[in-house]
Amino acid sequence: MSIQDFVFQLSKKVQEKHSIKIARSHIYELIAVSKGYKSYNALIAQNIILNAEYRQNFKREHFNSDDIQQALLKKLQILLKSDLSEKSYKDITQTIHTELLLLKLDVINLRSIREELSYIDFQNGLISSYTDEDQGNEFEDDFDFEYEQDVNFAEIGRNLDHIKNYAEERQSSDACAVMAGYYRYLANQIAPYGKQGSNFGAKWSNTKYKYIQTEESKKNKLLFEEYTQQAEFFEAKSKMQPINLNEILTDQYYESDNYSKGNTEFYEKLIYLCKKGDIDAIGLYLYEHYYKNENDAWVYVYLAQLCGLDFTKSDLRAYNAYTGEEYDDYGPIEVRGREAIDLPKLDTEKDQLAKKLAQELFDKL
């Protein structure tokens, strides 16, 4: 069945059982809430829905039913804005919750795939893609993988048109990054160690002591260049909206002490992540002094606090230098962690402004 069919049937069931009309748009919003998203727009921004299935039972262990039902109840009250009794709201929510537990969505989770792609080195050996039998597409299975490399490139290839549509028509940075990653993968299948480290199928000559180009190797080089150009095309569309530090801490960053200093593009990418509440990015921003003034620095200190981490407090722990385990008063000691950020205090007015700006950023997350 399609998700549209499910929404129609659920809307009809609620009306018949509880004598109240509920808009289909409201059902879509409740589906999103049940999957952990704030809105349906947020859900489809990160996921391509391939299919919807109405099941006879569900995997109860994958759900914290009480939390989900409370979230659904709260959302339903906001959507309906009705003077229904608390009991009526709870009864309607129970009906909707039960039906949503039976809804299985097969999706391409673009955000999850992009996250995995950010950890792959496409020039460090041949990359293999696990089979469809290794992957469940349901939302509840998104993070159950136990593989070193969790991207199903075969599935991406089958749904390339859907992903490309998201990249082009919806201007989805996640879809662009997935497209780029797929073309990097295709290039890797031809040249596992990149352009300089691969032979493209050339034959080694024991008499000339070098690789001899063949028709096959020449075709492979052209194909490699084509895939690389496609990857670079989509990377250009998503590079200013990175998903994590892995996407911006390139080889150039590690190989040059001055690469990021004064680099406007790097700074804008880092700030983008900081505004998204990326704790690792905020830590880099603060400890490596990428901030332009103390006012800006305190904004992100306060944002990190709202996200659950306080950079004004040290987080140092003792470990056994030999075993790496927590120190138990035996053996050589090693201290790891981070020290509290050393920033001058702001005056009252500037401090209040920094907290206000941090709260505004947090509210957008």
C-alpha positions in Angstrom: 0.0 0.0 0.0 1.0 3.6 -0.4 1.4 6.0 2.5 -1.4 8.0 1.1 -3.7 4.9 1.3 -2.7 4.4 4.9 -3.3 8.0 5.8 -6.8 7.9 4.2 -7.7 4.7 6.0 -6.5 5.9 9.4 -8.3 9.2 9.0 -11.5 7.3 8.2 -11.0 4.9 11.2 -10.6 7.8 13.6 -13.8 9.5 12.3 -15.8 6.3 12.6 -14.5 5.3 16.0 -14.4 8.7 17.7 -16.8 10.8 15.7 -14.3 13.4 15.0 -12.7 14.5 11.7 -9.0 14.6 11.5 -7.3 16.1 8.5 -5.0 13.9 6.5 -2.2 16.5 6.9 -2.5 16.0 10.6 -2.0 12.2 10.2 1.2 12.9 8.2 2.5 15.1 11.1 1.7 12.3 13.6 3.5 9.7 11.5 6.6 12.0 11.6 6.3 12.3 15.4 6.1 8.5 15.8 9.3 8.2 13.9 11.1 10.8 16.0 10.8 13.9 13.8 9.3 17.2 14.6 7.3 17.5 11.4 6.5 15.6 8.2 8.6 18.0 6.3 11.6 17.1 8.5 10.9 13.4 7.9 10.8 13.6 4.1 13.8 16.0 4.0 16.0 13.2 5.3 14.2 10.2 4.0 12.9 8.9 0.7 9.8 6.8 1.3 9.8 3.8 -1.0 6.9 1.9 0.3 4.4 1.6 3.2 3.2 -1.7 4.6 0.4 -2.4 7.1 1.5 -5.3 9.3 -0.5 -7.6 11.5 2.0 -7.3 14.4 5.0 -5.2 15.3 8.4 -5.5 17.0 7.4 -4.2 20.4 11.0 -4.2 21.7 11.9 -1.5 19.2 9.5 1.1 20.7 9.3 3.0 23.9 5.5 3.1 23.7 4.9 5.4 26.6 7.2 8.1 25.3 5.8 7.9 21.8 2.2 8.0 23.0 2.9 11.1 25.1 4.6 12.8 22.1 1.6 11.9 19.9 -0.9 13.2 22.5 0.9 16.5 22.8 1.1 16.9 19.0 -2.5 15.9 18.5 -3.6 18.6 21.0 -1.6 21.2 19.1 -3.0 20.1 15.7 -6.7 19.8 16.6 -6.9 22.8 19.0 -10.3 21.4 20.1 -12.0 21.6 23.5 -12.2 17.8 23.7 -11.8 16.3 27.1 -8.5 14.8 28.2 -9.9 11.3 28.1 -11.1 11.9 24.5 -7.7 13.0 23.4 -6.1 10.0 25.1 -8.5 7.6 23.4 -7.9 9.1 20.0 -4.2 9.0 20.6 -4.4 5.4 21.6 -6.1 4.5 18.3 -3.6 6.4 16.2 -0.7 5.0 18.1 -1.8 1.4 17.7 -2.2 1.9 13.9 1.1 3.7 13.6 2.9 0.8 15.3 1.6 -1.4 12.5 2.9 0.9 9.8 6.2 -0.2 8.3 8.0 2.4 6.2 10.6 1.3 3.7 12.9 4.2 3.3 16.2 5.5 2.1 17.6 7.3 5.1 19.7 10.0 3.3 21.0 11.5 6.5 22.2 8.1 7.9 23.8 7.2 4.6 25.6 10.5 4.4 26.9 10.1 7.9 28.4 6.7 7.0 29.8 8.0 3.8 31.7 10.7 5.7 33.8 8.0 7.3 34.9 6.2 4.1 38.2 6.8 2.5 37.6 6.1 -1.2 41.3 6.0 -2.1 42.5 3.4 0.5 41.6 0.1 -1.1 38.6 -1.6 -2.8 35.3 -0.9 -1.1 32.7 -3.6 -1.0 29.0 -3.1 -0.5 27.0 -5.5 1.7 24.0 -7.3 0.2 20.3 -6.4 0.6 19.9 -9.3 3.0 22.2 -7.5 5.5 19.9 -4.5 5.7 16.5 -3.7 7.1 14.9 -0.6 5.7 12.6 0.0 8.6 13.1 3.1 10.8 13.6 0.9 13.8 16.5 -1.0 12.1 18.4 2.1 11.0 21.1 1.7 13.6 21.3 -2.0 14.0 24.2 -2.5 11.6 27.3 -4.5 12.6 29.4 -4.0 9.6 32.7 -2.1 9.2 31.2 -0.1 6.3 27.4 0.2 6.4 26.5 1.7 3.0 24.4 -0.4 0.6 25.7 1.0 -2.7 23.6 -1.5 -4.7 20.5 -0.1 -3.1 21.6 3.5 -3.9 22.2 2.4 -7.5 18.7 1.0 -7.8 17.2 4.2 -6.4 19.5 6.6 -8.1 16.7 8.4 -9.9 14.8 9.0 -6.7 17.9 10.3 -5.0 18.9 12.5 -7.9 15.4 14.0 -7.9 15.8 14.9 -4.2 19.2 16.4 -5.0 17.9 18.5 -8.0 14.3 19.4 -7.3 14.4 19.5 -3.5 17.9 20.9 -3.4 18.6 18.4 -0.6 22.3 18.6 0.5 22.0 15.1 2.0 20.9 13.7 -1.4 23.7 15.6 -3.1 26.2 14.1 -0.7 24.8 10.6 -1.3 25.0 11.1 -5.1 28.6 12.2 -4.7 29.4 9.3 -2.5 27.9 6.8 -5.0 30.1 8.2 -7.8 33.1 8.1 -5.6 32.3 4.4 -5.0 32.0 3.7 -8.7 35.4 5.4 -9.2 36.8 3.3 -6.4 35.8 0.1 -8.2 38.0 1.2 -11.1 40.9 2.8 -9.1 40.8 1.6 -5.5 43.9 3.7 -4.6 43.0 6.8 -6.5 44.3 8.2 -9.8 48.0 8.1 -8.7 48.0 4.8 -6.9 46.0 2.6 -9.2 46.9 0.9 -12.6 43.4 0.9 -14.1 43.9 -2.6 -15.4 47.2 -1.9 -17.2 49.5 -5.0 -17.6 52.9 -5.2 -16.0 55.8 -5.9 -18.3 58.6 -8.0 -16.9 60.9 -6.7 -19.6 60.1 -3.0 -19.5 59.6 -3.0 -15.8 56.5 -0.8 -16.0 52.7 -1.0 -16.5 51.7 -1.1 -20.2 48.4 0.6 -21.1 45.8 -1.5 -22.8 42.5 -0.6 -24.4 40.8 -1.7 -21.2 42.9 0.5 -19.0 42.4 3.5 -21.3 38.6 3.0 -21.1 38.8 2.6 -17.3 40.7 5.9 -17.0 38.0 7.7 -19.0 35.3 6.2 -16.9 37.1 7.1 -13.7 37.4 10.7 -14.9 33.7 10.7 -15.7 32.7 9.3 -12.3 35.1 11.8 -10.5 33.6 14.7 -12.4 30.1 13.6 -11.4 31.2 13.3 -7.7 32.8 16.7 -7.7 29.6 18.2 -9.3 27.4 17.0 -6.4 30.0 17.7 -3.7 30.1 21.3 -4.8 26.3 21.5 -4.1 26.6 20.1 -0.5 30.0 21.2 0.7 28.8 24.4 2.4 26.3 22.3 4.5 28.5 19.6 6.0 27.0 16.9 8.2 29.9 16.6 10.6 33.6 17.5 11.1 34.7 14.5 8.9 33.4 16.3 5.8 35.5 19.4 6.5 38.7 18.0 8.1 40.3 16.9 4.9 43.8 15.8 4.3 44.7 19.4 3.6 43.6 20.3 7.1 45.9 17.8 8.7 48.8 18.3 6.3 49.0 22.1 6.6 49.1 24.0 9.9 47.9 27.1 8.2 45.3 25.6 5.9 42.2 26.5 8.0 43.5 29.8 9.5 42.1 32.6 7.4 40.3 30.2 5.2 36.8 31.7 4.8 35.3 28.6 3.3 36.5 26.4 6.2 35.3 29.0 8.7 31.8 29.1 7.2 31.5 25.3 7.2 32.6 25.2 10.8 30.2 27.9 11.9 27.4 26.0 10.0 28.1 22.9 12.1 28.3 25.0 15.3 24.9 26.5 14.6 23.5 23.0 14.3 24.7 22.2 17.8 27.5 19.9 16.7 29.5 19.5 20.0 32.7 18.4 18.3 32.6 21.4 16.0 31.9 23.7 18.9 34.9 22.2 20.7 37.2 22.7 17.7 35.9 26.3 17.3 36.6 27.2 20.9 39.8 25.3 21.7 41.5 26.2 18.3 40.4 29.8 18.6 38.4 30.1 15.4 36.1 32.7 17.1 36.5 36.3 16.1 35.8 37.7 19.5 34.8 36.6 23.0 31.2 37.5 22.4 30.9 35.0 19.6 32.8 32.3 21.7 30.3 32.7 24.6 27.4 32.2 22.3 28.6 28.8 21.4 29.6 28.0 25.0 26.0 28.6 26.0 24.7 26.7 23.0 26.8 23.7 24.0 25.4 24.0 27.6 21.9 23.9 26.2 22.9 20.8 24.2 24.1 19.1 27.4 27.9 19.8 27.5 29.6 22.5 29.6 32.9 23.7 28.2 33.5 25.9 31.2 34.1 22.7 33.3 37.0 20.4 32.9 36.4 16.8 32.0 39.7 15.1 32.9 40.0 11.4 33.8 42.8 9.1 34.9 43.6 5.9 33.0 46.1 3.2 33.2 48.8 4.1 30.6 49.3 0.4 29.8 45.8 -1.0 29.6 43.8 2.1 28.8 41.3 1.2 31.6 40.2 3.6 34.3 42.9 4.1 36.8 42.7 1.9 39.9 45.8 3.2 41.8 48.0 0.6 40.1 50.5 1.1 37.3 51.5 4.2 35.3 48.8 6.9 35.2 47.7 8.8 32.1 45.3 11.8 32.1 42.9 12.3 29.2 40.1 14.6 28.4 39.7 18.3 28.0 40.3 21.2 30.3 37.8 24.0 30.9 37.8 26.7 28.2 39.7 29.8 29.3 37.6 32.8 28.2 37.3 36.3 29.7 33.9 36.9 31.4 31.5 39.2 29.6 29.8 42.2 31.2 26.2 41.6 32.1 24.7 43.2 29.0 26.9 41.2 26.6 26.5 38.0 28.6 22.7 38.3 28.4 22.9 38.9 24.7 25.1 35.9 24.2 22.6 33.7 26.1 19.7 35.1 24.1 21.5 34.3 20.8 22.4 30.8 22.0 18.7 30.1 22.9 17.6 31.3 19.5 20.0 28.9 17.8 18.9 26.1 20.1 15.3 26.7 19.4 16.0 26.2 15.7 17.6 22.7 16.2 
